[in-house]
Amino acid sequence: MAKKRRIRSGVTDAVILCGGAGIRLRPITGDGPKSMARVAGSPFLEMLLRQLQRHGFQRVILATGYEAGAIQSHFRQAFGGMDVAYSNESSPLGTGGALRNAATRVVSTSCLVMNGDSYTDVDLGKFAAAHRESKADLSVVVVPVDERSDCGSVLVDTNGNLVQFAEKESLPSARHLNAGIYWLSRKMLFEIPANGQISLERELFPEWIRQGRCVKAFVHSGQCVDIGTPDRYQRAQKVLANVEVAACRTREEDRI
């Protein structure tokens, strides 16, 4: 009989969806997993883990897939004082399927979910507080629209409700993009169909909106930097170098 996990209300787990192969980046980064592509001198995934560390997270679950061993051998069971657990998919499950696969590893009553190929300098503490205050079923970080046409655009009403998702396309009247950072309850993870391929952005989120779930947008005025294409990867090298410099400075100050 499988050991039942003890659910904890005083902490919050983070799940990073990092199972992608990064096929479009292979001419630059080789055959490794996309989240391990080196940006500003270190694997991109380290930048996300340092962001979680700065905001006080104590435990993270890496939802791996392609070349999972490369990620696990690099981070092992801990990073920067945080416990690191793994949820591996043996075949591609999509963002929703990967999250459902990781559900049994989550031991907090709610969790933060992040895409493993993008970085947004949002205050995760304020995001958490807004989610709790709104009593939303799901909260989503959104950023202003930019020149990208293949990112998820969203419509937000005057009350801050997210009322429409359009993944990998632009809604003509949309003013915001999905930044790929979410907050939801552990219970909702188990509402995702198990053992199948399903997308959070294309299928689950639109369905939850149709069901009348409370889906709130957390508007962040910054930008979402992703590494999904060679051009964006090269841009990320420049934009995110400043983030790493600031993070290193903070770590040095903490040791003084």
N, C-alpha and C positions, 0 to 999 in steps of 0.2 A: 504494500500500500504506500502511495506517495506521501511524503511528509507534508502536512498542511502548513502553509506559511502564516506566520503571525503578522497581522495587519497593524501598522503603527500610525497613529494620528498626529504625532508630534513632529514628524519629519516629512519631507517630500522627495520622492524619487524623480530622477530625470531619465528619459529614454531618448537616445539619439539614434535615428534611423540612418544607418551607415552601411547598407548592404549593396550599394550601387557599384557597377563595374567601371563606369566612366569611360565608355568606349570612345567617345568623341575626344577624350584627352590623351588617348594612348600614344599618338605621335609625339607628345610632349613628355608624358609622365611614365610611359611604359605600361606593363600589365598589372600593376598593383591596384588595389581598391581606390576608388575616387577620393574617399575621405582621407586617405593617407598621402595624397599628392602634396608635395612640399610647397608651402606658401610662407614667404617671409622667413625662410630658413628652417622651418619645422613642419611636420605633418599637419595638415589642415585640422584634423580632428583634435589635436592638442589645443588649438586655439579655442575650440568650443568647450573643451573640458576646463580650461583655465577660466573661461567666462563663468561656468557653473561654480567653480571653486571660489571665485571672487564674490559670488552672490550667496555663499554659505551652504551650498548643496553638499551633502555628505555621501550620497550614493548615486551612481549612474549605471544604467543598463544600456549596453551597446548592442543594438539590433543589427547583427552582421549577416552577410550573405556571401557575396563574391570574395574569394581569397580571405575568408574569415581568420585563418591562421595568422596572417600577416598582422592583423590588428591585435589579436589576442597575445601574440608573442611580444608585441611592442609594449602594450600597456599592462599585461598580466592582471593581477587582482587589485591594483591600487594605482592612483595617480594623484599627486599633490594632496595627500591626506584623505581623498575620497575613495570609498570602496567601489570597485568596478566589477560588474557582473555582465554576463553575456547571454544573448538569445540568438541562436543561429538558425537561419532558414536554409534548408537543404536544396530548395529550388525557389526561384523568384516568386514572392507573394504579393508584391505591390506594397505601397506605404501602409495601407490598412491591414493587409494580411501580416506584414512584419510586426506591426504594433500589437495585433491580436496574439501573435506568436510570443511576444514579450510579456503579455499580460500576467502570466503566472509568476513572473519574476518580480513584479511590482509588489512592494509590501507597504506602501503608503496609501492613504484613502483617496488621494488625488495625485496626479503626476504632471510634470512638464514634459512636452514632447518637442523635439527639435529635428529638423532635417540636417543630415550630416554633410551637406555640400553648400551651405550658405551661412553667412554670419551677419547678424544685426546687432548693433550696439545698444540694445534696449535694456532698460533697468528691469531686471527680472523680479526684483522685490516689489516694485510698483505694479508690475503686471499681475503678480500673485494677489496683491491687495485688492486690485480692481476686480479680479475674478471672484474673490470671496465676497466682496461688497455687493456685486451685481447678482450673486446667486445664480450665475449662468450655468447651463449644462456644458457649454463649450465656450472658451474664449480664444481669440485668434489675434496675433500681432499683425497689423497691417501697416504698410508704408506708402508714401506717395508714389503715384505712377511715374515711370521713367520710360526710356526708349525701348525697353525690352517688350517684345510682342508675344513671347512664348512662355511668359510667367502667368501664374494664376491671378486674374483680376477679380475684384470683389465689389459688390455694391453695399454701401452702409447707409442706413436711414438716419433721420435726424435724432433718433433716440440711441444711436450707437449700436443698433442691431445689425448684424450681418445678414443680408436678405438674399444674396445670390452669389454663387461661386461660378467662375468660368475658368477652368484649369487649362493652361497652355494656350490661351487666347485672350484677346482684349474685348472687354465690354465697352461699347462706344461711350457710355456715360460714366464709366468707372473712374474714380479718382484715387483708388488705392489698389495695391498689390498685396497678395498673401505673402508674408515673410517666412512662412514655414515654421512658426513657433506657436504651440498650442498648450492650453491648460484644460484638463478634463478629469473626471472622477475615474477611479479604478473600476467602478461598477460599469461605466460606459464601455470600457475596453472589452468587457465580456459580451457586449451586445454586438460586437463585430463578428460576422460569420467566421468560424474557425476552419483551418486547413484548406484555404482557397485563396486565389489571387483576387485582391480587391484594392481599390484606391480610396484613400481618405478624401482627396480633393475632388475627384471626378464622380464618385459614387456615394460615399458615406456622408460627407458634409452636406451635399445638396439634399440627400434623403432626410437627414435630421432636420434641416430647415423646413422641408415639406411636411414633416411630422409636427411642426410647431414647437420644436425645441428652442430654448433660449440660447442663441448663439451671439455673443458679443464681440465687437471689434475693439481692440486696444490699439489706438492710433499712435504710431511712433513717427516723429518727424525726420528721423534719420533714414539711412538707406540700407537695403538688403544687398549684400555682395555675395554673389555665387560664383562657383568655379566650374560650371557645367559645360562651357565651351572654351576652346583655346583662347579666344579674344578676352573672355571674362576672366579666365585664369590669369592671363598676363596683367589685366587691370587689377585683379585682387592682389597681386604681388606688390603693387605700389600702394593701393589704398590701405591694405591691412598691415603693411609694415609699420605704420604709425601706431596701430593698435598694439602690436607686439612690443614696440618700444615703450609705450605707456605701461603695459602690463609688467614688463621687466623692471621698470622704475619703481612701480608699486611694490613688487616683490622685494626689491632691495631695501626700500623704506621700511617694510614690515620686519626686516631682519635687524634693523638698527635699534 
